[in-house]
């Protein structure tokens, strides 16, 4: 057990420069989000490049998803215990190591290992948000966390055309060497500029809880992500789904009885945290629909009557403005949050996302239609990504921000995984014949977009149950003379 003590800030230590801290943390977030889109342009060529079947090379994507799901809550908790900056640096090292392994790979196994290592870096954004709470003045927090959250979308949107261009012009290994170099730069800048937080819980790490949550999430995500290949009614899929339910129930029982749980389920059950996380699942579900539908519409042959016959590079260029819109909207989101509160910001963002999908149902026949749609949805995402961390941090103790923000990130990822599975089923069932090949039909795409709009409206409804106003848990630096909370092990 540990007892909370207080002490003044170390004498003679220069305070961190807020602008520099925000810029470096946002850069780290962008580098990690680049990792997620890095492989997309070469996915169709992976069977040839790695001398393996398409079903096996799909693990290069699935491994990243599984590793990220397992690492995010564990690393967030370790950040609260032993230092958020320390765990941020560890995460970036794993990203660099994974990138180097992939850059040297010419076969499937090292590629999967490298992609899994990259996935272990997924906690960088929630850790960065938690560091901001500890290091920045209170009046800078809303805008900075909104920008940090938006870095996920910014890196993804800008990374896709860059990755497509590199893959088209040079050897595909260069994609991963570039990721390694960017990761090394981010590591050096974090080491030099970002301060370590003195807000820590200490105590013992919940190893049993960590193993239980990891096993439950792996079972669930394997069933969801591979169910389409294995068959949704196959023994493997149903067995994994049943195992996930049983393991997660047992894990919850353990966490409620643990003195120092990996995830404080009682805190998670607070209305502000609970409804924010539920809205995050719905938004994660909604936002993936765009990532699935728009690239396919752009790349399908024009002869289908609804495809636009464009290259992957064009796809990236069409989606790139979305990242810039997200960055711009993060500042607007912060202003709305200051004036009306993060609940209203989240609800506005959900409505904007829903309107973007509704617009896509009627506007999908020209390239500029899809640019407009992606920007509208990006604007909504910018609002929601800025509001969710503010809601979470307004309801939890400063010593729990790493774990709480990481759990919220995990909720969005789970929503994305469920969306991928459902959309895959819909598009596989609603097809049209094109030269003897079954392609997703125009109606199938419209159904997926309608579901995306519905999920965003569901997020709006769930967010309406968030308590109107709650006094936020104090940040450790709300005034210059307030002592900073630290923890000492008894």
ZIHU-V643132 format. One record per helix or strand of 2 or more residues. SS is the DSSP state (~ for helix, > for strand). FROM is the first residue (numbers start at 1). TO is the last residue. If there is no record, write none. Layout:
<<SS/FROM/TO> <SS/FROM/TO>>
This chain:
<<>/2/7> <~/18/37> <~/40/50> <~/54/57> <~/59/82> <~/84/103> <~/108/119> <~/124/135> <~/138/169> <~/173/193> <~/207/230> <~/235/257> <~/265/268> <~/271/299> <~/302/304> <~/312/340> <~/342/362> <~/367/393> <~/398/429> <>/431/434> <>/437/440> <~/442/463> <>/484/489>>
